[in-house]
Amino acid sequence: MHTITKGPSKLVGQGHTAWQLVEQQLDGSPGANSGPKSVQYVERTPDSSLQNLVLTDMGEWWA
């Protein structure tokens, strides 16, 4: 089992809070209207070189 110390724990919390704000802005939620806006990028033409990309479960890979 891994132990997260105070420093990394705070960093994870800040990242989580920031990501929640991005999700609220993209959903158009009220209260997400202050500060800089997030921009959602949508690929219109898929990259053919990524067609056979296989995603890796990093948790499984690391174990």
PDB file of N, CA, C and O in Angstrom:
ATOM      1  N   MET A   1       0.848  -1.182   0.000  1.00  0.00           N
ATOM      2  CA  MET A   1       0.000   0.000   0.000  1.00  0.00           C
ATOM      3  C   MET A   1       0.891   1.242   0.000  1.00  0.00           C
ATOM      4  O   MET A   1       1.919   1.276   0.675  1.00  0.00           O
ATOM      5  N   HIS A   2       0.495   2.246  -0.749  1.00  0.00           N
ATOM      6  CA  HIS A   2       1.272   3.474  -0.860  1.00  0.00           C
ATOM      7  C   HIS A   2       0.759   4.509   0.130  1.00  0.00           C
ATOM      8  O   HIS A   2      -0.442   4.592   0.391  1.00  0.00           O
ATOM      9  N   THR A   3       1.675   5.294   0.678  1.00  0.00           N
ATOM     10  CA  THR A   3       1.311   6.378   1.573  1.00  0.00           C
ATOM     11  C   THR A   3       1.599   7.688   0.859  1.00  0.00           C
ATOM     12  O   THR A   3       2.691   7.887   0.326  1.00  0.00           O
ATOM     13  N   ILE A   4       0.624   8.574   0.850  1.00  0.00           N
ATOM     14  CA  ILE A   4       0.805   9.877   0.221  1.00  0.00           C
ATOM     15  C   ILE A   4       1.093  10.889   1.324  1.00  0.00           C
ATOM     16  O   ILE A   4       0.286  11.072   2.235  1.00  0.00           O
ATOM     17  N   THR A   5       2.238  11.539   1.238  1.00  0.00           N
ATOM     18  CA  THR A   5       2.606  12.539   2.235  1.00  0.00           C
ATOM     19  C   THR A   5       1.867  13.839   1.955  1.00  0.00           C
ATOM     20  O   THR A   5       1.194  13.977   0.933  1.00  0.00           O
ATOM     21  N   LYS A   6       1.999  14.782   2.866  1.00  0.00           N
ATOM     22  CA  LYS A   6       1.243  16.033   2.782  1.00  0.00           C
ATOM     23  C   LYS A   6       1.492  16.801   1.478  1.00  0.00           C
ATOM     24  O   LYS A   6       0.544  17.298   0.870  1.00  0.00           O
ATOM     25  N   GLY A   7       2.757  16.906   1.042  1.00  0.00           N
ATOM     26  CA  GLY A   7       3.082  17.670  -0.168  1.00  0.00           C
ATOM     27  C   GLY A   7       2.395  17.131  -1.413  1.00  0.00           C
ATOM     28  O   GLY A   7       1.653  17.860  -2.070  1.00  0.00           O
ATOM     29  N   PRO A   8       2.630  15.855  -1.750  1.00  0.00           N
ATOM     30  CA  PRO A   8       1.968  15.301  -2.928  1.00  0.00           C
ATOM     31  C   PRO A   8       0.451  15.274  -2.792  1.00  0.00           C
ATOM     32  O   PRO A   8      -0.262  15.453  -3.780  1.00  0.00           O
ATOM     33  N   SER A   9      -0.046  15.053  -1.585  1.00  0.00           N
ATOM     34  CA  SER A   9      -1.487  15.041  -1.360  1.00  0.00           C
ATOM     35  C   SER A   9      -2.100  16.399  -1.698  1.00  0.00           C
ATOM     36  O   SER A   9      -3.168  16.471  -2.306  1.00  0.00           O
ATOM     37  N   LYS A  10      -1.418  17.473  -1.301  1.00  0.00           N
ATOM     38  CA  LYS A  10      -1.893  18.826  -1.603  1.00  0.00           C
ATOM     39  C   LYS A  10      -1.894  19.060  -3.111  1.00  0.00           C
ATOM     40  O   LYS A  10      -2.829  19.652  -3.650  1.00  0.00           O
ATOM     41  N   LEU A  11      -0.855  18.601  -3.784  1.00  0.00           N
ATOM     42  CA  LEU A  11      -0.753  18.757  -5.232  1.00  0.00           C
ATOM     43  C   LEU A  11      -1.888  18.018  -5.942  1.00  0.00           C
ATOM     44  O   LEU A  11      -2.484  18.544  -6.883  1.00  0.00           O
ATOM     45  N   VAL A  12      -2.183  16.802  -5.489  1.00  0.00           N
ATOM     46  CA  VAL A  12      -3.281  16.029  -6.077  1.00  0.00           C
ATOM     47  C   VAL A  12      -4.603  16.754  -5.849  1.00  0.00           C
ATOM     48  O   VAL A  12      -5.443  16.807  -6.747  1.00  0.00           O
ATOM     49  N   GLY A  13      -4.792  17.306  -4.670  1.00  0.00           N
ATOM     50  CA  GLY A  13      -6.012  18.049  -4.362  1.00  0.00           C
ATOM     51  C   GLY A  13      -6.177  19.268  -5.255  1.00  0.00           C
ATOM     52  O   GLY A  13      -7.278  19.556  -5.722  1.00  0.00           O
ATOM     53  N   GLN A  14      -5.079  19.987  -5.493  1.00  0.00           N
ATOM     54  CA  GLN A  14      -5.130  21.170  -6.364  1.00  0.00           C
ATOM     55  C   GLN A  14      -5.464  20.762  -7.790  1.00  0.00           C
ATOM     56  O   GLN A  14      -6.246  21.433  -8.464  1.00  0.00           O
ATOM     57  N   GLY A  15      -4.873  19.666  -8.251  1.00  0.00           N
ATOM     58  CA  GLY A  15      -5.169  19.184  -9.602  1.00  0.00           C
ATOM     59  C   GLY A  15      -6.624  18.766  -9.734  1.00  0.00           C
ATOM     60  O   GLY A  15      -7.270  19.043 -10.745  1.00  0.00           O
ATOM     61  N   HIS A  16      -7.130  18.107  -8.722  1.00  0.00           N
ATOM     62  CA  HIS A  16      -8.535  17.663  -8.737  1.00  0.00           C
ATOM     63  C   HIS A  16      -9.477  18.864  -8.775  1.00  0.00           C
ATOM     64  O   HIS A  16     -10.444  18.880  -9.536  1.00  0.00           O
ATOM     65  N   THR A  17      -9.186  19.871  -7.944  1.00  0.00           N
ATOM     66  CA  THR A  17     -10.015  21.074  -7.907  1.00  0.00           C
ATOM     67  C   THR A  17      -9.992  21.793  -9.257  1.00  0.00           C
ATOM     68  O   THR A  17     -11.031  22.238  -9.745  1.00  0.00           O
ATOM     69  N   ALA A  18      -8.810  21.903  -9.854  1.00  0.00           N
ATOM     70  CA  ALA A  18      -8.683  22.567 -11.155  1.00  0.00           C
ATOM     71  C   ALA A  18      -9.453  21.805 -12.232  1.00  0.00           C
ATOM     72  O   ALA A  18     -10.102  22.412 -13.084  1.00  0.00           O
ATOM     73  N   TRP A  19      -9.379  20.469 -12.192  1.00  0.00           N
ATOM     74  CA  TRP A  19     -10.077  19.670 -13.200  1.00  0.00           C
ATOM     75  C   TRP A  19     -11.592  19.802 -13.046  1.00  0.00           C
ATOM     76  O   TRP A  19     -12.311  19.817 -14.045  1.00  0.00           O
ATOM     77  N   GLN A  20     -12.083  19.896 -11.820  1.00  0.00           N
ATOM     78  CA  GLN A  20     -13.515  20.092 -11.594  1.00  0.00           C
ATOM     79  C   GLN A  20     -13.963  21.408 -12.214  1.00  0.00           C
ATOM     80  O   GLN A  20     -15.042  21.475 -12.803  1.00  0.00           O
ATOM     81  N   LEU A  21     -13.154  22.451 -12.090  1.00  0.00           N
ATOM     82  CA  LEU A  21     -13.483  23.743 -12.681  1.00  0.00           C
ATOM     83  C   LEU A  21     -13.556  23.637 -14.204  1.00  0.00           C
ATOM     84  O   LEU A  21     -14.466  24.195 -14.817  1.00  0.00           O
ATOM     85  N   VAL A  22     -12.621  22.935 -14.814  1.00  0.00           N
ATOM     86  CA  VAL A  22     -12.629  22.735 -16.264  1.00  0.00           C
ATOM     87  C   VAL A  22     -13.913  22.008 -16.674  1.00  0.00           C
ATOM     88  O   VAL A  22     -14.571  22.410 -17.633  1.00  0.00           O
ATOM     89  N   GLU A  23     -14.270  20.950 -15.959  1.00  0.00           N
ATOM     90  CA  GLU A  23     -15.484  20.207 -16.290  1.00  0.00           C
ATOM     91  C   GLU A  23     -16.725  21.085 -16.171  1.00  0.00           C
ATOM     92  O   GLU A  23     -17.623  20.996 -17.009  1.00  0.00           O
ATOM     93  N   GLN A  24     -16.790  21.933 -15.141  1.00  0.00           N
ATOM     94  CA  GLN A  24     -17.926  22.833 -14.972  1.00  0.00           C
ATOM     95  C   GLN A  24     -18.016  23.814 -16.135  1.00  0.00           C
ATOM     96  O   GLN A  24     -19.105  24.084 -16.642  1.00  0.00           O
ATOM     97  N   GLN A  25     -16.869  24.348 -16.557  1.00  0.00           N
ATOM     98  CA  GLN A  25     -16.868  25.305 -17.659  1.00  0.00           C
ATOM     99  C   GLN A  25     -17.317  24.639 -18.955  1.00  0.00           C
ATOM    100  O   GLN A  25     -18.078  25.229 -19.723  1.00  0.00           O
ATOM    101  N   LEU A  26     -16.856  23.424 -19.204  1.00  0.00           N
ATOM    102  CA  LEU A  26     -17.224  22.734 -20.440  1.00  0.00           C
ATOM    103  C   LEU A  26     -18.693  22.335 -20.435  1.00  0.00           C
ATOM    104  O   LEU A  26     -19.314  22.256 -21.495  1.00  0.00           O
ATOM    105  N   ASP A  27     -19.261  22.080 -19.248  1.00  0.00           N
ATOM    106  CA  ASP A  27     -20.678  21.740 -19.138  1.00  0.00           C
ATOM    107  C   ASP A  27     -21.556  22.977 -19.172  1.00  0.00           C
ATOM    108  O   ASP A  27     -22.774  22.865 -19.312  1.00  0.00           O
ATOM    109  N   GLY A  28     -20.954  24.163 -19.047  1.00  0.00           N
ATOM    110  CA  GLY A  28     -21.728  25.401 -19.038  1.00  0.00           C
ATOM    111  C   GLY A  28     -22.444  25.632 -17.724  1.00  0.00           C
ATOM    112  O   GLY A  28     -23.452  26.338 -17.687  1.00  0.00           O
ATOM    113  N   SER A  29     -21.941  25.046 -16.638  1.00  0.00           N
ATOM    114  CA  SER A  29     -22.561  25.193 -15.331  1.00  0.00           C
ATOM    115  C   SER A  29     -22.495  26.639 -14.861  1.00  0.00           C
ATOM    116  O   SER A  29     -21.494  27.321 -15.082  1.00  0.00           O
ATOM    117  N   PRO A  30     -23.574  27.118 -14.203  1.00  0.00           N
ATOM    118  CA  PRO A  30     -23.508  28.463 -13.624  1.00  0.00           C
ATOM    119  C   PRO A  30     -22.477  28.477 -12.495  1.00  0.00           C
ATOM    120  O   PRO A  30     -22.263  27.460 -11.835  1.00  0.00           O
ATOM    121  N   GLY A  31     -21.854  29.597 -12.279  1.00  0.00           N
ATOM    122  CA  GLY A  31     -20.825  29.684 -11.254  1.00  0.00           C
ATOM    123  C   GLY A  31     -19.450  29.383 -11.815  1.00  0.00           C
ATOM    124  O   GLY A  31     -18.447  29.566 -11.124  1.00  0.00           O
ATOM    125  N   ALA A  32     -19.385  28.928 -13.046  1.00  0.00           N
ATOM    126  CA  ALA A  32     -18.104  28.655 -13.686  1.00  0.00           C
ATOM    127  C   ALA A  32     -17.744  29.808 -14.623  1.00  0.00           C
ATOM    128  O   ALA A  32     -16.932  29.649 -15.535  1.00  0.00           O
ATOM    129  N   ASN A  33     -18.357  30.969 -14.387  1.00  0.00           N
ATOM    130  CA  ASN A  33     -18.203  32.096 -15.304  1.00  0.00           C
ATOM    131  C   ASN A  33     -17.086  33.056 -14.927  1.00  0.00           C
ATOM    132  O   ASN A  33     -16.871  34.042 -15.632  1.00  0.00           O
ATOM    133  N   SER A  34     -16.366  32.800 -13.839  1.00  0.00           N
ATOM    134  CA  SER A  34     -15.303  33.729 -13.460  1.00  0.00           C
ATOM    135  C   SER A  34     -13.942  33.166 -13.867  1.00  0.00           C
ATOM    136  O   SER A  34     -13.735  31.953 -13.872  1.00  0.00           O
ATOM    137  N   GLY A  35     -13.034  34.051 -14.202  1.00  0.00           N
ATOM    138  CA  GLY A  35     -11.682  33.630 -14.553  1.00  0.00           C
ATOM    139  C   GLY A  35     -11.558  33.199 -16.000  1.00  0.00           C
ATOM    140  O   GLY A  35     -12.512  33.287 -16.774  1.00  0.00           O
ATOM    141  N   PRO A  36     -10.357  32.725 -16.362  1.00  0.00           N
ATOM    142  CA  PRO A  36     -10.117  32.299 -17.745  1.00  0.00           C
ATOM    143  C   PRO A  36     -10.955  31.079 -18.101  1.00  0.00           C
ATOM    144  O   PRO A  36     -11.241  30.239 -17.248  1.00  0.00           O
ATOM    145  N   LYS A  37     -11.338  30.991 -19.344  1.00  0.00           N
ATOM    146  CA  LYS A  37     -12.198  29.905 -19.811  1.00  0.00           C
ATOM    147  C   LYS A  37     -11.378  28.745 -20.363  1.00  0.00           C
ATOM    148  O   LYS A  37     -10.302  28.934 -20.930  1.00  0.00           O
ATOM    149  N   SER A  38     -11.912  27.547 -20.184  1.00  0.00           N
ATOM    150  CA  SER A  38     -11.293  26.347 -20.749  1.00  0.00           C
ATOM    151  C   SER A  38     -11.785  26.179 -22.178  1.00  0.00           C
ATOM    152  O   SER A  38     -12.917  26.539 -22.502  1.00  0.00           O
ATOM    153  N   VAL A  39     -10.938  25.637 -23.017  1.00  0.00           N
ATOM    154  CA  VAL A  39     -11.285  25.417 -24.415  1.00  0.00           C
ATOM    155  C   VAL A  39     -11.223  23.919 -24.676  1.00  0.00           C
ATOM    156  O   VAL A  39     -10.233  23.265 -24.347  1.00  0.00           O
ATOM    157  N   GLN A  40     -12.283  23.378 -25.268  1.00  0.00           N
ATOM    158  CA  GLN A  40     -12.306  21.959 -25.585  1.00  0.00           C
ATOM    159  C   GLN A  40     -11.858  21.774 -27.028  1.00  0.00           C
ATOM    160  O   GLN A  40     -12.415  22.383 -27.942  1.00  0.00           O
ATOM    161  N   TYR A  41     -10.855  20.936 -27.226  1.00  0.00           N
ATOM    162  CA  TYR A  41     -10.342  20.646 -28.564  1.00  0.00           C
ATOM    163  C   TYR A  41     -10.985  19.371 -29.067  1.00  0.00           C
ATOM    164  O   TYR A  41     -11.009  18.360 -28.365  1.00  0.00           O
ATOM    165  N   VAL A  42     -11.503  19.418 -30.277  1.00  0.00           N
ATOM    166  CA  VAL A  42     -12.110  18.242 -30.889  1.00  0.00           C
ATOM    167  C   VAL A  42     -11.394  17.975 -32.204  1.00  0.00           C
ATOM    168  O   VAL A  42     -11.357  18.833 -33.086  1.00  0.00           O
ATOM    169  N   GLU A  43     -10.831  16.789 -32.328  1.00  0.00           N
ATOM    170  CA  GLU A  43     -10.130  16.395 -33.551  1.00  0.00           C
ATOM    171  C   GLU A  43     -11.169  16.075 -34.626  1.00  0.00           C
ATOM    172  O   GLU A  43     -11.994  15.180 -34.444  1.00  0.00           O
ATOM    173  N   ARG A  44     -11.132  16.789 -35.721  1.00  0.00           N
ATOM    174  CA  ARG A  44     -12.126  16.589 -36.778  1.00  0.00           C
ATOM    175  C   ARG A  44     -11.743  15.451 -37.724  1.00  0.00           C
ATOM    176  O   ARG A  44     -12.609  14.742 -38.237  1.00  0.00           O
ATOM    177  N   THR A  45     -10.457  15.285 -37.946  1.00  0.00           N
ATOM    178  CA  THR A  45     -10.006  14.184 -38.795  1.00  0.00           C
ATOM    179  C   THR A  45      -9.049  13.323 -37.982  1.00  0.00           C
ATOM    180  O   THR A  45      -7.930  13.750 -37.696  1.00  0.00           O
ATOM    181  N   PRO A  46      -9.467  12.127 -37.610  1.00  0.00           N
ATOM    182  CA  PRO A  46      -8.617  11.266 -36.787  1.00  0.00           C
ATOM    183  C   PRO A  46      -7.275  10.988 -37.449  1.00  0.00           C
ATOM    184  O   PRO A  46      -7.184  10.864 -38.670  1.00  0.00           O
ATOM    185  N   ASP A  47      -6.242  10.892 -36.631  1.00  0.00           N
ATOM    186  CA  ASP A  47      -4.892  10.603 -37.102  1.00  0.00           C
ATOM    187  C   ASP A  47      -4.798   9.113 -37.416  1.00  0.00           C
ATOM    188  O   ASP A  47      -4.934   8.287 -36.514  1.00  0.00           O
ATOM    189  N   SER A  48      -4.571   8.760 -38.658  1.00  0.00           N
ATOM    190  CA  SER A  48      -4.537   7.358 -39.074  1.00  0.00           C
ATOM    191  C   SER A  48      -3.393   6.585 -38.410  1.00  0.00           C
ATOM    192  O   SER A  48      -3.468   5.363 -38.284  1.00  0.00           O
ATOM    193  N   SER A  49      -2.339   7.283 -37.986  1.00  0.00           N
ATOM    194  CA  SER A  49      -1.236   6.578 -37.341  1.00  0.00           C
ATOM    195  C   SER A  49      -1.613   6.068 -35.949  1.00  0.00           C
ATOM    196  O   SER A  49      -0.917   5.221 -35.389  1.00  0.00           O
ATOM    197  N   LEU A  50      -2.712   6.581 -35.391  1.00  0.00           N
ATOM    198  CA  LEU A  50      -3.163   6.139 -34.073  1.00  0.00           C
ATOM    199  C   LEU A  50      -4.249   5.069 -34.154  1.00  0.00           C
ATOM    200  O   LEU A  50      -4.793   4.662 -33.127  1.00  0.00           O
ATOM    201  N   GLN A  51      -4.563   4.617 -35.342  1.00  0.00           N
ATOM    202  CA  GLN A  51      -5.643   3.667 -35.553  1.00  0.00           C
ATOM    203  C   GLN A  51      -5.438   2.373 -34.761  1.00  0.00           C
ATOM    204  O   GLN A  51      -6.406   1.821 -34.238  1.00  0.00           O
ATOM    205  N   ASN A  52      -4.218   1.886 -34.662  1.00  0.00           N
ATOM    206  CA  ASN A  52      -3.942   0.626 -33.982  1.00  0.00           C
ATOM    207  C   ASN A  52      -3.372   0.830 -32.579  1.00  0.00           C
ATOM    208  O   ASN A  52      -2.756  -0.078 -32.021  1.00  0.00           O
ATOM    209  N   LEU A  53      -3.576   2.012 -32.010  1.00  0.00           N
ATOM    210  CA  LEU A  53      -3.074   2.312 -30.684  1.00  0.00           C
ATOM    211  C   LEU A  53      -3.763   1.430 -29.647  1.00  0.00           C
ATOM    212  O   LEU A  53      -4.988   1.312 -29.632  1.00  0.00           O
ATOM    213  N   VAL A  54      -2.964   0.818 -28.788  1.00  0.00           N
ATOM    214  CA  VAL A  54      -3.499  -0.015 -27.712  1.00  0.00           C
ATOM    215  C   VAL A  54      -3.220   0.700 -26.400  1.00  0.00           C
ATOM    216  O   VAL A  54      -2.063   0.974 -26.078  1.00  0.00           O
ATOM    217  N   LEU A  55      -4.270   1.007 -25.638  1.00  0.00           N
ATOM    218  CA  LEU A  55      -4.108   1.688 -24.368  1.00  0.00           C
ATOM    219  C   LEU A  55      -3.585   0.718 -23.317  1.00  0.00           C
ATOM    220  O   LEU A  55      -3.925  -0.465 -23.331  1.00  0.00           O
ATOM    221  N   THR A  56      -2.770   1.216 -22.420  1.00  0.00           N
ATOM    222  CA  THR A  56      -2.174   0.397 -21.369  1.00  0.00           C
ATOM    223  C   THR A  56      -2.730   0.811 -20.017  1.00  0.00           C
ATOM    224  O   THR A  56      -2.771   2.001 -19.703  1.00  0.00           O
ATOM    225  N   ASP A  57      -3.158  -0.160 -19.211  1.00  0.00           N
ATOM    226  CA  ASP A  57      -3.586   0.089 -17.847  1.00  0.00           C
ATOM    227  C   ASP A  57      -2.325   0.263 -17.018  1.00  0.00           C
ATOM    228  O   ASP A  57      -1.654  -0.717 -16.696  1.00  0.00           O
ATOM    229  N   MET A  58      -1.997   1.503 -16.671  1.00  0.00           N
ATOM    230  CA  MET A  58      -0.725   1.784 -15.993  1.00  0.00           C
ATOM    231  C   MET A  58      -0.662   1.133 -14.618  1.00  0.00           C
ATOM    232  O   MET A  58       0.419   0.735 -14.184  1.00  0.00           O
ATOM    233  N   GLY A  59      -1.777   1.014 -13.926  1.00  0.00           N
ATOM    234  CA  GLY A  59      -1.789   0.357 -12.634  1.00  0.00           C
ATOM    235  C   GLY A  59      -1.409  -1.118 -12.766  1.00  0.00           C
ATOM    236  O   GLY A  59      -0.644  -1.656 -11.965  1.00  0.00           O
ATOM    237  N   GLU A  60      -1.956  -1.743 -13.782  1.00  0.00           N
ATOM    238  CA  GLU A  60      -1.645  -3.169 -14.035  1.00  0.00           C
ATOM    239  C   GLU A  60      -0.210  -3.317 -14.503  1.00  0.00           C
ATOM    240  O   GLU A  60       0.489  -4.238 -14.082  1.00  0.00           O
ATOM    241  N   TRP A  61       0.236  -2.422 -15.369  1.00  0.00           N
ATOM    242  CA  TRP A  61       1.595  -2.474 -15.913  1.00  0.00           C
ATOM    243  C   TRP A  61       2.631  -2.302 -14.808  1.00  0.00           C
ATOM    244  O   TRP A  61       3.659  -2.978 -14.798  1.00  0.00           O
ATOM    245  N   TRP A  62       2.347  -1.381 -13.869  1.00  0.00           N
ATOM    246  CA  TRP A  62       3.297  -1.075 -12.808  1.00  0.00           C
ATOM    247  C   TRP A  62       3.425  -2.228 -11.830  1.00  0.00           C
ATOM    248  O   TRP A  62       4.487  -2.439 -11.244  1.00  0.00           O
ATOM    249  N   ALA A  63       2.330  -2.983 -11.653  1.00  0.00           N
ATOM    250  CA  ALA A  63       2.344  -4.105 -10.683  1.00  0.00           C
ATOM    251  C   ALA A  63       3.164  -5.229 -11.182  1.00  0.00           C
ATOM    252  O   ALA A  63       3.290  -6.249 -10.505  1.00  0.00           O
TER     253      ALA A  63
END
